[in-house]
Amino acid sequence: MNPPPYADLHSHTTASDGEYSPLELVLAAKDAGISALGVTDHDTLNGLEQALEAGKRHNIQVVPGVEVSVRFKRPLFTGTLHLLCYFTENLLKDPGFRQSFSQALGQGRGPSLVMERVHEINRCFGPKGNTPLLEKDLTMEEIHRLSANASRRHFALALTHNHGIKDPDRVNHIIGNKSPAYLPSGIDLDTVKPFIQGFPMLAVLAHPAAGSFPGKGHYKEVLPPLEIVEQLLPEFLDSGVQGLEINYPGHIPDHRKVLTAWANKHGLVATGGSDCHDAMDRPMGVEGISENAFHRFMAKIPPFDA
């Protein structure tokens, strides 16, 4: 059995979609023999303070971070890619950083995303849209009446019951992933760019090759193939990305060689992590980096004096 990595830099808690509380995640890292843990919930800073406190109590070095969903809507690719953004505990304590970053992250999920999706549906299919299929505009109110946490199902119900769209194929044409109105979750790269460049943080492109994983499993992300990521890489570099997640459960050896070549070419720090969500399907410590690689990683995170 292989020894555990020194550091696992990609993990999730109940603050987003993980099954461990922040304390339980730290204890899972300790049980797995991990010395340093990156806590990187999706699009939220909640849970980091609890994880940092638990790390101090249980002698685990917790690196605060967040996995930012970055959306694209282009002929090349419509969907979401992820950035792992790491920073110091001092920066996390800064009220200006917390408020501005949390507000930006909130635009990519919840009510803000629902509002943008309603706007796109009306722009494309409303009575004054490019392809008018609705006799009246869809409204936020009719979606909110169905759920405070709206999903695609609630959009379908509104279209069926309020707008008389009974044909499932037509409903899917309006709200499906291939619809011209489809808007993926996340924020635009132009929105996250000022934070990467304006605050002392280290931005890492997460699991770049997971979309090309040849097999089945929980690590085959709903992401574009590596060839598409390569075409988008210059935009990430221009935004200030300085790292690349290479050691990842969904990266086969051939892809790791490609990613290592990218890192060497562009001077990017190599990182790795398990993408831990739970004890069974995405467990702790199955991937990570060595102690020497961890020190190189930490040297890339700029300090912040509160």
C-alpha positions, 0 to 999 in steps of 0.5 A, a space after each residue: 500500500 502506498 504511503 499517503 501524500 504529505 498534502 491533499 490540497 483539494 477537499 470539500 465540506 458540508 459548506 458546499 457539497 461534501 459529506 464531512 463537516 469542517 471538523 470531520 474533514 480535518 479528522 479524516 485527514 488526520 486518520 489518513 496520515 495527511 499533514 496539510 489539507 487544502 479546504 476548497 468548497 465550491 463558491 463559498 468561504 463558509 466553513 473555512 474558519 471552523 476548518 482552520 480552528 480544527 486544524 490547530 486543535 488536531 495538528 493539521 496544517 489547513 490551507 484556506 481556499 475556494 473552488 471557483 466555478 468559471 463559466 463559458 458560453 462560446 461555440 468552442 465550449 459552453 459549461 464550467 471550469 474550476 479554479 482553486 484559489 488559495 490564500 492566507 488565514 490573515 486574508 480570510 480575516 479581512 472584511 473587505 476581502 470576505 465581503 467582495 469575494 463572497 458577493 462575486 461568488 454569489 453571482 454564479 449560483 442561487 437567485 442571481 443565476 436564476 435571474 440571469 437564466 430567466 433573462 436569457 430565456 426571454 432574450 432567446 424565446 420570449 415574445 420579442 426574442 430571437 425565436 419567439 416560443 413564449 406568448 409572454 415573458 418568463 418571470 422570476 416570481 413564477 420560478 420563486 413560487 415553485 422553489 426558493 432553490 430553483 432547479 431545471 425541473 422548476 423551469 420546466 414546470 413553469 414552462 409547462 403549467 404557466 406557458 402551455 409548453 406541453 411538448 417535452 422536446 420543446 421544453 428541453 429546447 428552451 432549457 437544455 444544455 444545448 439551448 441558446 439560452 443555456 447559462 452554466 453556473 459560475 461567474 465569468 473569468 472577467 469577474 474573477 480576474 480582478 480578485 486573482 490579480 488584486 488580492 494576494 492569492 494563488 489561483 490553480 486550474 483544477 483537474 484540467 484533464 478530468 474531462 478526458 478521463 477514458 473510464 467511468 467513475 466519480 472523478 470523470 467531471 462534466 468538463 471539456 476534453 483536454 484539447 479544449 482546456 488547452 485552447 482556453 489556457 492562455 486566458 487563464 494565464 492572462 488572468 493570473 493563474 499560477 498553478 496547475 492541479 496535476 495529481 488528481 484521481 481522474 488524471 491518467 499517466 499520459 495526461 499527467 505528462 502533458 500537464 507537467 509539460 504545460 507547468 514547465 513551459 509556463 512556470 506553473 506550480 504543480 499541485 494535487 488533491 483527492 477532491 474529497 467529498 466523502 468516505 466512500 466514493 471520493 475519499 481523503 488522501 488518494 492523491 496529493 503532493 510531497 512535502 517538498 512540493 508542498 513547500 514550493 506551493 506554499 511559497 507561491 501564496 503571497 502573504 497578507 498583513 492585516 
